[in-house]
C-alpha cells in the first residue's frame, strides 16, 4: 500500500507540525477503512462508475507518487492524499 510504505517519510516531512501530522494520520485511517470496506467485495468491471473511479485512483496515485518526491510542499501532498482517499471512499461506497 502506497500510504503505508510512505507514512514515516510523510510524517517526518511535517517537521513536528501536529496539525499536519493529524491530517495525514486521519487520511491514512480513512484509506484503511476504505480498503477494509472493499476486501472480499466484487466490483462489476463493466460498471462505468467503477471504471471511472478506478481510472481516477490510478491518476491520483501517480500524482501522489510525484508529490511525495517534493515533500517540502507537505500541504500539497496532504491535498493529494485527501483527494485520493475521497475517491477511494466513492469506490468503497459501490460495494
N, C-alpha and C positions, 0 to 999 in steps of 0.2 A: 504494500500500500504506500503510495507516494507520501502522504502526510506522515505516516508512521516512520518512514525512513528519514524524513527531513525534519521531524519535530524538534529534536535537540538543536539543530542548526537554526531553525526558525526562532525558537525561544531565546537562544543566545543573541540573535540579531536584535532582540528587543532591548538589549543593554539595560536590563533591570527595570524597564518600564512596565509596572504591574498591570496597567490598563491594557497595553498591547499584548502582554502575555496572556491575560484573561481572555482577550478576543480570540487569540489563536487556540487556546485550550477549549473555549466554547465551540469554535468551529470544528475542532478535532472531535469533540464529543458528539456533535451533530452528525459529522461524517460517519462515525462509528455506528450511530443509531440508524442512519440511512442504510449502511451496509447490513446491519443486523436485520432490518426490515426486509431486505432483498434476498437474504440467504434462503436457499431452498425454494425460491419462488421461480415461477416460469413466466417469462415475458414473451409475448407474441411478437416475433421478429417482423411480422407483416404489418404491425400496428404503426401507422405513420407517426403518431405521437411518440412512441418508444424510439423509433428510428431518429427522429429529430432530437430527442433528449440525449440519446447515445452520441450522436454527432456533436452536439453542444458540449457534452462531457469530454470528448476527445480533444476538441478545440481548447476548452478551458484547462485541461491538464497540460497541454502544450504551452499555453500562456503561463500557467503556474510554474512549469519547469523553467521557463525563461526568467520569470520574476525571481525565482529562488537564486538565480545567478547574480542578481542585483539586490542583495539583502540590505544594502544601505538604504533602500526605499521600502522599509518594512511595512509602511502603510499601504503601499501598492500591492505588496504580497498578501496582506490581510484582505484587501479588497478582492484579489484574485481567488483566494481561498473561499471567501464568503460566497462569491458568485458560483463557484463550482459546487459548494455544499448546497446552495439553494437549488441548483439544477438536479443534484443528487436526490434532494428531497422530493422534487417533482417526479423523478423516475421512481422513487420508492413508493410514492402515492399511487402509482399504476398497479401495484401489487394487489 
